[in-house]
Amino acid sequence: MAMAEERDTSVVSPVTAAPPPPDRAPARRRSGVHKIRRTAALLIVAALVATGGATVPEPPSPGWASPGLIGGGGWPFTGVPISPEQGEGASYLPDSSVVRLEDGRIRLIPSGGDTPITVDASDPRVDRAVRSDSAWLAQGTIPTGGHDRAYRDMAVRALLDLRLLTRPNGASLASWYTKWRYCWPRDSAFAVAAFTVTGHPSEARRVLRFLARTQSGNGMWAARYNPDGTAVADGRAFQLDSLGWVLWAAWFHRARTGSSDELPVLWPMVRRAADHLARSLDAEGLPPASSDYWERDPQREQDPRRPTLGVVGPVLAGLRAAADLARARGETRKAAEWRHAAQRVSDAVARQFAPYGYPRSPIRGGRMDTSVTFLAPPFAPADTRVTSAIADAARKQALPNGGVLPGERWSGDPKVAWTPETALFGLAAAAAGRTDEAHERLGWLASHRTSLGALPEKVGQTGRPAGPAPLGWTASLVLLSLSALERPLPIP
């Protein structure tokens, strides 16, 4: 999803002219100044649009200020944000996306519709909607990390929200609002893994097939897609990490389910993405510099010449995953080719990132960020040096409110915690068996949800949500973390 620091900048707005004075000549001069200022503002916005990875600043809007989504249990699964006013004193009916308002009436979306209605609790549509949601949950499992009472509600809400965010065509949206209402391939990859570990393979396959349909002939994906599957043309540069994440997700689904039914359908997607990654490696064994989950222009990195760990980690996981998928399919030549490419990336990480403690950019004094977790379980085998680096990053990114910043010396709001990054540290701990640390992260996430229990993107200094909710990436990471506490996750 969009992580660009530009998202936190102030808005560029045209200057509003004062009422014209009696003397019209000065007024005309002032009008000319205003026009110049307006033109300058528009040029700034245009420049931001043209800059790879930049997000056009938007005015702060209550458009994302919702405590959660309303659903109705019917197909297609449709969600609509509930207003903050309606959210006051409201709660979800157990194991559903149906909302009981403070006055006792029920807010839901009738089966097959897309517009919410408010009805009495006795309306038969209420019971049908709740039964439908509950039945879907019962088809799989609700991971609780062995602490049913503490985490079950968060897991249920994350699962149901993830279902509402996933369209019938397989487009898994980051969230439901304005600039978040898009499908990022990396977010979708984690949705695949979350649906897989919770026993909802049809949803996982639907997302994977969407990714296969939208992939370009050269193996790449656009930075993000509209819900209908068309690429968003907004000047964002390609994001190479998405190839690695999608390959990992396809492998994860097969490794966890043991099913090879989807492999023939997905194999062309796997081959194109893995071939692209293998061909992209330079003489040192590194892929080219590219935007990653921060969605920042590589020229703004500490080392603009080389890729960040946010790119290298997923590329390594993806090549290892692709090699295993090729082996399972009997494609021995491709398996050997991609395994060799993965080893080259692994060797490059050991030479260029490890000596400096696995920072974001491979230089002395490189700053730490959450992408160090991409070199740890469940994305890579355990390594004591990486474990130490994760602890170092978590310490440097920690905030007084208990969450973390995306990276050390983050240039966005330094007091706002990001839940995907907090959840990534939790997932790394859960997958590596550091249960106390995992519970600490999960407990913080559970206690900083919205009033309806949805997981927001960000948490402010006072502990209140400071971004859209629900956020699909965080929901997926929480479900993976809880599952990892119950049963080891596969590692490529």
C-alpha positions as CSV (number, residue, x, y, z in Angstrom):
1,M,0.0,0.0,0.0
2,A,1.0,3.6,-0.3
3,M,3.7,4.4,2.3
4,A,5.1,7.5,0.7
5,E,6.2,10.2,3.2
6,E,4.6,12.7,1.0
7,R,1.3,11.5,2.3
8,D,2.0,13.4,5.5
9,T,3.0,16.7,4.0
10,S,0.8,19.8,4.1
11,V,-1.6,20.5,1.2
12,V,-0.7,22.9,-1.6
13,S,-3.8,25.1,-2.1
14,P,-4.5,28.1,-4.2
15,V,-4.4,31.5,-2.6
16,T,-7.8,33.0,-2.0
17,A,-8.2,36.6,-3.2
18,A,-9.4,39.3,-0.9
19,P,-12.5,41.4,-1.8
20,P,-11.4,44.0,-4.4
21,P,-10.7,47.5,-3.1
22,P,-12.2,50.6,-4.7
23,D,-8.9,51.2,-6.6
24,R,-9.1,48.7,-9.4
25,A,-5.5,49.0,-10.7
26,P,-4.0,47.7,-7.4
27,A,-6.7,45.0,-7.5
28,R,-5.6,43.9,-10.9
29,R,-2.0,43.8,-9.8
30,R,-3.0,41.7,-6.8
31,S,-5.1,39.5,-9.0
32,G,-2.0,38.9,-11.2
33,V,0.0,37.9,-8.1
34,H,-2.7,35.5,-7.1
35,K,-2.8,34.0,-10.6
36,I,1.0,33.5,-10.4
37,R,0.7,31.9,-7.0
38,R,-2.1,29.6,-8.2
39,T,-0.1,28.7,-11.3
40,A,3.0,27.9,-9.1
41,A,0.9,25.7,-6.9
42,L,-0.5,23.8,-9.9
43,L,3.1,23.4,-11.2
44,I,4.2,22.0,-7.9
45,V,1.4,19.5,-7.9
46,A,2.1,18.5,-11.5
47,A,5.8,18.0,-10.6
48,L,4.8,15.7,-7.8
49,V,2.6,13.7,-10.1
50,A,5.4,13.3,-12.5
51,T,7.9,12.2,-9.8
52,G,8.1,8.4,-9.6
53,G,6.7,7.2,-6.3
54,A,5.3,10.5,-5.2
55,T,1.8,10.9,-4.0
56,V,-0.1,14.1,-4.7
57,P,-0.8,15.9,-1.4
58,E,-4.5,15.8,-0.5
59,P,-6.2,17.9,2.1
60,P,-6.8,16.1,5.4
61,S,-10.2,14.5,5.0
62,P,-12.6,12.7,7.3
63,G,-13.1,10.3,4.4
64,W,-11.0,7.7,6.1
65,A,-12.3,8.5,9.6
66,S,-14.5,5.4,10.0
67,P,-14.4,2.9,12.8
68,G,-15.1,0.1,10.3
69,L,-17.0,-1.4,7.4
70,I,-20.6,-2.6,7.3
71,G,-21.4,-5.8,5.5
72,G,-24.3,-8.1,5.0
73,G,-22.9,-11.6,4.5
74,G,-24.2,-12.1,0.9
75,W,-22.4,-12.5,-2.4
76,P,-20.7,-10.4,-3.6
77,F,-19.3,-9.4,-0.3
78,T,-19.8,-5.7,-0.1
79,G,-18.7,-3.3,2.5
80,V,-19.5,0.4,3.2
81,P,-17.8,2.5,5.8
82,I,-19.9,3.4,8.8
83,S,-19.8,7.0,9.7
84,P,-18.1,8.2,13.0
85,E,-21.5,9.4,14.2
86,Q,-23.2,6.0,13.7
87,G,-20.1,4.3,15.2
88,E,-20.7,6.0,18.6
89,G,-21.9,3.3,20.9
90,A,-22.2,0.8,18.1
91,S,-20.8,-2.7,18.0
92,Y,-20.7,-5.7,15.6
93,L,-23.0,-8.6,16.1
94,P,-20.8,-11.6,17.1
95,D,-18.9,-13.2,14.2
96,S,-20.3,-10.8,11.6
97,S,-20.0,-7.5,9.8
98,V,-23.5,-6.5,10.8
99,V,-23.6,-3.5,13.1
100,R,-25.9,-2.9,16.1
101,L,-26.3,0.9,16.5
102,E,-26.5,2.6,19.8
103,D,-30.3,2.8,19.6
104,G,-30.6,-1.0,19.1
105,R,-31.4,-0.9,15.4
106,I,-29.2,-2.8,12.9
107,R,-27.1,-1.4,10.1
108,L,-26.3,-3.9,7.3
109,I,-26.1,-4.4,3.5
110,P,-28.9,-6.7,2.2
111,S,-27.6,-9.8,0.4
112,G,-26.8,-8.9,-3.2
113,G,-26.9,-5.2,-2.6
114,D,-24.3,-2.5,-2.1
115,T,-26.3,0.2,-0.1
116,P,-26.6,-0.1,3.6
117,I,-29.9,0.0,5.3
118,T,-31.0,0.4,8.9
119,V,-33.6,-2.0,10.2
120,D,-35.1,-3.3,13.4
121,A,-33.3,-6.1,15.2
122,S,-36.2,-8.4,14.4
123,D,-35.8,-8.1,10.6
124,P,-35.2,-11.5,9.1
125,R,-32.4,-10.1,7.0
126,V,-30.3,-9.6,10.1
127,D,-30.3,-13.2,11.1
128,R,-29.5,-14.3,7.5
129,A,-26.6,-11.9,7.3
130,V,-25.1,-13.0,10.6
131,R,-25.5,-16.7,9.7
132,S,-23.8,-16.1,6.3
133,D,-20.8,-14.4,7.9
134,S,-20.5,-17.0,10.7
135,A,-20.7,-19.8,8.2
136,W,-17.9,-18.4,6.2
137,L,-15.7,-18.1,9.3
138,A,-16.6,-21.7,10.2
139,Q,-15.3,-22.9,6.8
140,G,-11.8,-22.2,8.0
141,T,-10.1,-21.5,11.3
142,I,-9.8,-18.4,13.4
143,P,-6.2,-18.2,14.6
144,T,-5.8,-16.9,18.2
145,G,-2.2,-17.6,19.0
146,G,-3.2,-19.9,21.8
147,H,-4.9,-17.0,23.6
148,D,-8.5,-17.3,22.5
149,R,-10.0,-14.7,24.9
150,A,-7.3,-12.1,24.2
151,Y,-7.1,-12.3,20.4
152,R,-10.2,-14.0,19.0
153,D,-12.2,-10.8,18.4
154,M,-9.3,-9.1,16.6
155,A,-8.8,-12.2,14.4
156,V,-12.5,-12.4,13.5
157,R,-12.6,-8.7,12.7
158,A,-9.4,-8.9,10.6
159,L,-10.7,-11.9,8.6
160,L,-14.1,-10.4,7.9
161,D,-12.6,-7.1,7.0
162,L,-10.1,-8.8,4.7
163,R,-13.0,-10.5,3.0
164,L,-14.9,-7.3,2.5
165,L,-11.8,-5.6,1.0
166,T,-11.4,-8.4,-1.5
167,R,-13.6,-7.9,-4.6
168,P,-15.3,-10.7,-6.5
169,N,-12.6,-10.4,-9.3
170,G,-9.8,-11.0,-6.7
171,A,-8.7,-7.4,-6.3
172,S,-7.7,-7.1,-2.7
173,L,-7.9,-3.4,-1.7
174,A,-5.6,-1.7,0.7
175,S,-8.6,0.0,2.3
176,W,-12.0,1.4,1.3
177,Y,-11.2,5.1,0.9
178,T,-10.0,7.5,-1.8
179,K,-6.2,7.1,-2.2
180,W,-6.3,3.7,-0.4
181,R,-9.0,2.2,-2.5
182,Y,-6.6,0.5,-4.8
183,C,-4.9,-2.9,-5.1
184,W,-1.2,-3.0,-4.4
185,P,0.4,-6.3,-5.5
186,R,2.5,-6.5,-2.3
187,D,-0.6,-6.1,-0.1
188,S,-2.4,-8.7,-2.2
189,A,0.4,-11.1,-1.6
190,F,-0.1,-10.9,2.1
191,A,-3.8,-11.3,1.7
192,V,-3.2,-14.6,-0.1
193,A,-1.0,-15.8,2.7
194,A,-3.6,-14.8,5.3
195,F,-6.5,-16.5,3.5
196,T,-4.3,-19.5,3.2
197,V,-3.4,-19.9,6.8
198,T,-7.0,-19.4,7.9
199,G,-8.4,-22.1,5.6
200,H,-10.0,-20.0,2.9
201,P,-8.2,-21.2,-0.2
202,S,-10.8,-20.1,-2.7
203,E,-10.3,-16.4,-1.7
204,A,-6.5,-17.0,-1.9
205,R,-6.8,-18.4,-5.3
206,R,-9.0,-15.6,-6.4
207,V,-6.4,-13.0,-5.5
208,L,-3.6,-15.0,-7.1
209,R,-5.6,-15.3,-10.4
210,F,-6.2,-11.5,-10.3
211,L,-2.5,-11.0,-10.0
212,A,-1.9,-13.4,-12.9
213,R,-4.3,-11.5,-15.1
214,T,-2.9,-8.1,-14.4
215,Q,0.8,-9.0,-14.9
216,S,2.5,-7.5,-17.9
217,G,4.3,-9.5,-20.5
218,N,7.7,-8.6,-19.0
219,G,6.8,-10.1,-15.6
220,M,6.2,-6.7,-13.9
221,W,3.2,-5.3,-12.2
222,A,2.1,-1.7,-12.0
223,A,2.5,0.0,-8.7
224,R,-1.2,-0.3,-8.0
225,Y,-4.5,-1.2,-9.7
226,N,-8.1,0.1,-9.7
227,P,-10.7,-2.4,-8.3
228,D,-11.6,-3.3,-11.9
229,G,-8.0,-4.5,-12.6
230,T,-6.9,-1.5,-14.7
231,A,-3.5,-0.1,-13.9
232,V,-3.4,3.3,-12.2
233,A,-1.5,5.7,-14.4
234,D,-0.2,8.3,-11.9
235,G,3.5,8.5,-12.7
236,R,4.5,6.1,-9.9
237,A,7.7,4.2,-10.8
238,F,7.6,0.4,-10.9
239,Q,8.2,-1.3,-7.5
240,L,10.4,-4.4,-8.0
241,D,9.6,-5.8,-4.5
242,S,6.1,-6.7,-5.7
243,L,7.5,-9.5,-7.9
244,G,9.2,-11.1,-5.0
245,W,6.2,-10.8,-2.7
246,V,3.8,-12.3,-5.3
247,L,6.2,-15.2,-6.0
248,W,6.5,-15.8,-2.2
249,A,2.7,-15.8,-1.9
250,A,2.1,-18.3,-4.7
251,W,4.7,-20.6,-3.1
252,F,3.3,-20.1,0.4
253,H,-0.2,-21.0,-0.8
254,R,1.1,-24.3,-2.3
255,A,3.4,-25.1,0.6
256,R,0.7,-24.7,3.2
257,T,-2.2,-26.3,1.3
258,G,-0.2,-29.0,-0.4
259,S,-2.3,-28.6,-3.5
260,S,-0.8,-28.4,-6.9
261,D,-4.1,-27.7,-8.7
262,E,-3.3,-24.0,-9.2
263,L,0.3,-24.4,-10.3
264,P,-0.5,-25.0,-14.0
265,V,-2.6,-21.9,-14.1
266,L,-0.1,-19.8,-12.2
267,W,3.0,-21.1,-13.7
268,P,3.2,-18.5,-16.6
269,M,3.0,-15.8,-13.9
270,V,5.7,-17.4,-11.8
271,R,8.0,-17.9,-14.8
272,R,7.7,-14.3,-16.1
273,A,8.3,-12.8,-12.6
274,A,11.2,-15.0,-11.7
275,D,12.8,-14.6,-15.1
276,H,12.6,-10.9,-14.8
277,L,14.2,-10.9,-11.3
278,A,17.0,-13.3,-12.4
279,R,17.8,-11.2,-15.4
280,S,17.8,-7.9,-13.4
281,L,20.7,-8.8,-11.2
282,D,23.9,-6.9,-11.7
283,A,27.5,-8.1,-11.5
284,E,27.3,-7.9,-7.7
285,G,24.1,-10.0,-7.5
286,L,21.8,-7.2,-6.7
287,P,18.6,-6.1,-8.5
288,P,18.4,-2.5,-9.7
289,A,17.4,0.4,-7.4
290,S,13.6,0.6,-7.2
291,S,10.8,2.0,-5.1
292,D,9.7,-0.4,-2.3
293,Y,7.0,-0.4,0.3
294,W,7.9,3.1,1.3
295,E,7.0,4.1,-2.3
296,R,9.9,6.6,-2.3
297,D,12.0,7.6,-5.3
298,P,15.3,5.7,-5.0
299,Q,17.2,8.9,-5.6
300,R,16.1,10.0,-2.1
301,E,17.7,7.0,-0.4
302,Q,21.0,7.2,1.4
303,D,22.6,5.2,-1.4
304,P,20.6,6.0,-4.6
305,R,22.8,3.7,-6.7
306,R,21.8,0.4,-5.0
307,P,18.5,-1.1,-4.0
308,T,17.2,-0.9,-0.4
309,L,16.7,-3.9,1.8
310,G,13.0,-3.4,1.2
311,V,13.6,-4.5,-2.4
312,V,16.4,-7.1,-1.8
313,G,14.6,-9.0,0.9
314,P,11.5,-9.8,-1.2
315,V,13.5,-10.5,-4.3
316,L,15.5,-13.1,-2.4
317,A,12.4,-14.7,-0.9
318,G,10.7,-14.6,-4.3
319,L,13.6,-16.3,-6.2
320,R,13.9,-19.0,-3.5
321,A,10.1,-19.6,-3.7
322,A,10.1,-19.7,-7.5
323,A,12.9,-22.3,-7.5
324,D,10.9,-24.5,-5.2
325,L,7.8,-24.1,-7.4
326,A,9.8,-25.0,-10.4
327,R,11.2,-28.1,-8.7
328,A,7.6,-29.2,-7.7
329,R,6.5,-28.8,-11.4
330,G,9.5,-30.8,-12.6
331,E,11.1,-27.8,-14.3
332,T,14.6,-28.7,-13.3
333,R,16.4,-26.2,-15.5
334,K,14.4,-23.3,-14.2
335,A,14.7,-24.5,-10.7
336,A,18.5,-24.6,-11.0
337,E,18.6,-21.2,-12.7
338,W,16.5,-19.4,-10.1
339,R,18.2,-21.2,-7.2
340,H,21.5,-19.9,-8.6
341,A,20.1,-16.4,-8.9
342,A,18.8,-16.6,-5.3
343,Q,22.3,-17.6,-4.1
344,R,23.8,-14.6,-5.9
345,V,21.4,-12.3,-4.0
346,S,22.1,-14.0,-0.7
347,D,25.8,-13.6,-1.2
348,A,25.4,-10.0,-2.1
349,V,23.4,-9.4,1.1
350,A,26.2,-11.0,3.1
351,R,28.8,-8.8,1.4
352,Q,27.0,-5.5,1.3
353,F,24.3,-5.4,4.0
354,A,25.6,-7.6,6.8
355,P,28.8,-5.7,7.6
356,Y,26.8,-2.6,8.4
357,G,24.1,-4.5,10.5
358,Y,21.5,-4.8,7.7
359,P,20.4,-1.2,7.3
360,R,18.0,0.0,4.7
361,S,20.8,1.2,2.4
362,P,24.1,-0.8,2.4
363,I,26.4,1.9,3.6
364,R,28.2,2.7,6.8
365,G,25.8,4.6,9.0
366,G,22.8,3.3,7.0
367,R,19.5,3.8,8.8
368,M,17.5,0.9,10.0
369,D,14.0,0.1,8.9
370,T,11.4,-2.6,9.2
371,S,12.6,-4.3,6.0
372,V,15.2,-6.2,8.0
373,T,12.4,-8.5,9.0
374,F,12.2,-9.6,5.3
375,L,15.4,-11.5,5.9
376,A,13.9,-13.5,8.8
377,P,11.2,-16.2,9.2
378,P,8.7,-16.6,7.6
379,F,10.5,-15.1,4.6
380,A,14.0,-16.6,5.1
381,P,15.7,-19.1,7.4
382,A,16.6,-17.9,10.9
383,D,20.0,-16.1,11.3
384,T,21.3,-14.9,14.6
385,R,22.9,-11.8,13.0
386,V,19.5,-10.8,11.4
387,T,17.8,-11.4,14.7
388,S,20.1,-9.0,16.4
389,A,19.6,-6.5,13.6
390,I,15.8,-6.8,14.0
391,A,16.1,-5.9,17.7
392,D,18.3,-3.0,16.8
393,A,15.8,-1.7,14.3
394,A,12.9,-2.1,16.7
395,R,14.7,-0.1,19.3
396,K,15.6,2.7,16.9
397,Q,12.1,2.9,15.5
398,A,10.2,2.7,18.8
399,L,7.7,5.3,19.9
400,P,6.5,6.3,23.4
401,N,3.0,5.1,22.4
402,G,4.3,1.6,22.0
403,G,4.2,1.4,18.2
404,V,7.0,2.0,15.7
405,L,7.9,4.3,12.9
406,P,8.5,2.8,9.4
407,G,12.2,3.5,9.8
408,E,14.9,5.2,11.8
409,R,14.8,9.0,11.5
410,W,11.5,8.8,9.5
411,S,10.8,12.1,7.8
412,G,7.1,11.8,8.1
413,D,5.2,12.6,11.4
414,P,7.6,11.5,14.1
415,K,4.9,10.9,16.6
416,V,2.6,8.6,14.6
417,A,3.0,4.8,14.8
418,W,2.4,2.6,11.7
419,T,0.5,-0.6,12.3
420,P,1.9,-2.6,9.4
421,E,5.5,-2.1,10.7
422,T,4.5,-2.9,14.2
423,A,2.8,-6.1,12.9
424,L,5.9,-7.0,10.8
425,F,8.0,-7.0,14.0
426,G,5.3,-9.1,15.6
427,L,5.3,-11.6,12.8
428,A,9.1,-11.9,12.8
429,A,8.9,-12.6,16.5
430,A,6.1,-15.1,16.2
431,A,7.7,-17.0,13.3
432,A,11.0,-17.2,15.1
433,G,9.4,-18.5,18.4
434,R,9.9,-15.3,20.4
435,T,6.5,-15.6,21.9
436,D,6.7,-12.9,24.6
437,E,7.8,-10.3,22.0
438,A,5.1,-11.4,19.6
439,H,2.4,-11.2,22.3
440,E,3.6,-7.7,23.2
441,R,3.2,-6.5,19.6
442,L,-0.2,-8.3,19.2
443,G,-1.4,-6.9,22.4
444,W,-0.6,-3.4,21.4
445,L,-2.3,-3.8,18.1
446,A,-5.4,-5.3,19.8
447,S,-5.6,-2.4,22.2
448,H,-5.2,0.3,19.5
449,R,-8.1,-0.7,17.2
450,T,-11.0,1.5,16.3
451,S,-14.1,1.5,18.5
452,L,-15.6,-1.2,16.3
453,G,-12.4,-3.3,16.5
454,A,-10.9,-2.6,13.0
455,L,-7.2,-2.3,12.6
456,P,-6.2,1.2,11.4
457,E,-3.2,2.1,9.3
458,K,-1.7,4.5,11.9
459,V,-2.0,5.3,15.6
460,G,-1.4,8.9,16.8
461,Q,0.5,10.1,19.8
462,T,-2.5,9.9,22.1
463,G,-3.3,6.3,21.0
464,R,-6.2,7.2,18.7
465,P,-6.4,5.9,15.1
466,A,-4.7,8.3,12.7
467,G,-5.3,6.5,9.4
468,P,-7.9,4.5,7.5
469,A,-9.5,1.4,9.0
470,P,-9.6,-1.4,8.2
471,L,-6.2,-1.7,6.6
472,G,-5.8,-5.0,4.7
473,W,-2.1,-5.3,5.1
474,T,-2.2,-5.0,8.8
475,A,-5.1,-7.4,9.0
476,S,-3.2,-10.0,7.0
477,L,0.0,-9.6,9.1
478,V,-2.0,-10.0,12.4
479,L,-3.6,-13.2,11.1
480,L,-0.2,-14.6,10.0
481,S,1.3,-13.7,13.4
482,L,-1.5,-15.5,15.3
483,S,-1.2,-18.5,13.0
484,A,2.6,-18.6,13.5
485,L,2.1,-18.8,17.2
486,E,0.0,-21.9,16.7
487,R,1.8,-23.7,14.0
488,P,5.1,-22.9,12.2
489,L,4.8,-21.1,8.9
490,P,6.6,-22.5,5.9
491,I,9.8,-20.8,5.0
492,P,11.3,-20.8,1.4
